C-alpha cells in the first residue's frame, strides 16, 4: 500500500516522544517558477526563525538542504530532525501537496513535539483509487494515491481453461493467448462471437470476488474503470452494490495496454481531481442541510464526541486557545470560561487537531479549492456532521 511505510515511520516518531524536534515542510514543486533551490531554502530558514529555532541550528539544516537536496524529486519535502541533525535526520519527497502549506509562503516549521499532523492527515484522509483496466482477455489493477501509482495484479484470460490467471504465472503456460479458430461464414461468426461474449461474461463473474477482496484488503475507496465500453459495461453488470457505488467514472484505454504503471497515472489524474471536488462540495451540502458550523460550536461538539465528521480548510487553520487540562476553545475568553482556574495558551489548531480527532474517533475531511472557499465564507472556516 502506497504510503504505509511512511506512516509507520511517523507513528514511531510520535511514540518515541523525542523532544525537542524540528518538523519542517517545504513546497518544492519544480512546476512552480518560484521554487528554485535557493528560494525554498530561504523560505525554510525564515519559517524556522519564526518557530524560535536558533541560528546555529538553522545553518546546519540549510547546509544539509543545500548539499543533499539539490534536486527536487517531488512536490513537497517533509523533514524531521533531532537536536543533533547529524544523529537524527529523516526527509521524504512526496508527489503531492500537503495541507496548510500556503502558496505564498510554502513553508511550515515547528520546534518541540514532532508535528506530523500535515503528513498523517493526508495519508489517512485522502482517498485511495483502484484503477481497473478491463479488456475481454485481460484485467490490470493499479492503486493511485497521493500522486503515485503502482500495479497490484495483472490477470489474463486463459483460453484453454476459461479462467483468469496471474500474468506472471500465465507467461509460463503455453495455453495462454492461443487464439480461437476464426469462423468464416456469417451465421457461424455470430454464434462464435456469442460464445466468446458469454465466456467473457462468465470470466468476469468469476474474477469479481478476487477483485473485490483485493480492493477491500488494500483499502481502496473508489474505482476508476479503464477500457472500451463493451468490456467496462460487461464488468459493471456483475458488480455487487458495494463495488458499483465505488465507481466514480470510466476513461478510454491507453494506446499501449502493456505500458508500465507510471504511464497510467495521466489517464486518471483529472478524474481523481474531479471526484475529490465533487465529494467535498456534496459534503458541504450535507452540512448545510443538517450539520453544524463555526469554529467554537464545531470545536465544542468535536470534544464532546458528538461529531461523526469534521471539515477543515486545506490551506490554513486558525489559532485557538488551550487550557492546561487540554480543553480547546476558539477564544481566550471562552477557554477561561470553561476552565476558570486554569492557565490558557494560544496554539495553532494544527498542533492539537490530531489529538482531538483521534480521541473522539471523528472522521476528518479537507475542503480544497472551491469547497474551501465555501467553508470559509458560508461556514466560518470549520464545520461538522453530528453523530445523531
Secondary structure as the mmCIF struct_conf table of DSSP 4:
data_model
#
loop_
_struct_conf.conf_type_id
_struct_conf.id
_struct_conf.beg_label_comp_id
_struct_conf.beg_label_asym_id
_struct_conf.beg_label_seq_id
_struct_conf.end_label_comp_id
_struct_conf.end_label_asym_id
_struct_conf.end_label_seq_id
TURN_TY1_P TURN_TY1_P1 UNK A 2 UNK A 3
HELX_RH_AL_P HELX_RH_AL_P1 UNK A 4 UNK A 16
TURN_TY1_P TURN_TY1_P2 UNK A 17 UNK A 17
BEND BEND1 UNK A 20 UNK A 20
STRN STRN1 UNK A 21 UNK A 27
TURN_TY1_P TURN_TY1_P3 UNK A 30 UNK A 31
BEND BEND2 UNK A 32 UNK A 32
TURN_TY1_P TURN_TY1_P4 UNK A 33 UNK A 34
HELX_RH_AL_P HELX_RH_AL_P2 UNK A 37 UNK A 50
TURN_TY1_P TURN_TY1_P5 UNK A 51 UNK A 52
HELX_RH_AL_P HELX_RH_AL_P3 UNK A 55 UNK A 68
BEND BEND3 UNK A 70 UNK A 71
BEND BEND4 UNK A 74 UNK A 75
STRN STRN2 UNK A 76 UNK A 81
BEND BEND5 UNK A 83 UNK A 84
TURN_TY1_P TURN_TY1_P6 UNK A 85 UNK A 87
BEND BEND6 UNK A 88 UNK A 88
STRN STRN3 UNK A 89 UNK A 94
BEND BEND7 UNK A 95 UNK A 96
TURN_TY1_P TURN_TY1_P7 UNK A 99 UNK A 100
TURN_TY1_P TURN_TY1_P8 UNK A 103 UNK A 105
STRN STRN4 UNK A 107 UNK A 112
BEND BEND8 UNK A 113 UNK A 113
HELX_RH_AL_P HELX_RH_AL_P4 UNK A 117 UNK A 125
BEND BEND9 UNK A 126 UNK A 126
HELX_LH_PP_P HELX_LH_PP_P1 UNK A 127 UNK A 128
STRN STRN5 UNK A 129 UNK A 135
TURN_TY1_P TURN_TY1_P9 UNK A 136 UNK A 137
STRN STRN6 UNK A 138 UNK A 145
TURN_TY1_P TURN_TY1_P10 UNK A 146 UNK A 147
STRN STRN7 UNK A 148 UNK A 158
TURN_TY1_P TURN_TY1_P11 UNK A 159 UNK A 162
STRN STRN8 UNK A 163 UNK A 166
HELX_RH_AL_P HELX_RH_AL_P5 UNK A 167 UNK A 170
TURN_TY1_P TURN_TY1_P12 UNK A 171 UNK A 172
TURN_TY1_P TURN_TY1_P13 UNK A 174 UNK A 177
HELX_LH_PP_P HELX_LH_PP_P2 UNK A 178 UNK A 183
BEND BEND10 UNK A 185 UNK A 185
HELX_RH_AL_P HELX_RH_AL_P6 UNK A 186 UNK A 217
TURN_TY1_P TURN_TY1_P14 UNK A 218 UNK A 219
STRN STRN9 UNK A 222 UNK A 226
BEND BEND11 UNK A 227 UNK A 227
HELX_RH_AL_P HELX_RH_AL_P7 UNK A 229 UNK A 237
TURN_TY1_P TURN_TY1_P15 UNK A 238 UNK A 238
HELX_RH_AL_P HELX_RH_AL_P8 UNK A 241 UNK A 246
STRN STRN10 UNK A 247 UNK A 251
HELX_LH_PP_P HELX_LH_PP_P3 UNK A 252 UNK A 254
BEND BEND12 UNK A 255 UNK A 255
TURN_TY1_P TURN_TY1_P16 UNK A 257 UNK A 258
HELX_RH_3T_P HELX_RH_3T_P1 UNK A 261 UNK A 263
TURN_TY1_P TURN_TY1_P17 UNK A 264 UNK A 264
HELX_RH_AL_P HELX_RH_AL_P9 UNK A 265 UNK A 290
STRN STRN11 UNK A 292 UNK A 293
BEND BEND13 UNK A 294 UNK A 294
HELX_RH_AL_P HELX_RH_AL_P10 UNK A 295 UNK A 303
TURN_TY1_P TURN_TY1_P18 UNK A 304 UNK A 305
STRN STRN12 UNK A 307 UNK A 313
BEND BEND14 UNK A 314 UNK A 315
STRN STRN13 UNK A 319 UNK A 323
TURN_TY1_P TURN_TY1_P19 UNK A 324 UNK A 325
BEND BEND15 UNK A 326 UNK A 326
STRN STRN14 UNK A 328 UNK A 329
BEND BEND16 UNK A 330 UNK A 331
HELX_RH_AL_P HELX_RH_AL_P11 UNK A 332 UNK A 338
BEND BEND17 UNK A 339 UNK A 339
TURN_TY1_P TURN_TY1_P20 UNK A 340 UNK A 341
BEND BEND18 UNK A 342 UNK A 342
STRN STRN15 UNK A 344 UNK A 348
HELX_RH_AL_P HELX_RH_AL_P12 UNK A 349 UNK A 360
TURN_TY1_P TURN_TY1_P21 UNK A 361 UNK A 361
HELX_LH_PP_P HELX_LH_PP_P4 UNK A 362 UNK A 362
STRN STRN16 UNK A 363 UNK A 367
TURN_TY1_P TURN_TY1_P22 UNK A 369 UNK A 369
HELX_RH_AL_P HELX_RH_AL_P13 UNK A 370 UNK A 379
TURN_TY1_P TURN_TY1_P23 UNK A 380 UNK A 381
STRN STRN17 UNK A 382 UNK A 386
#
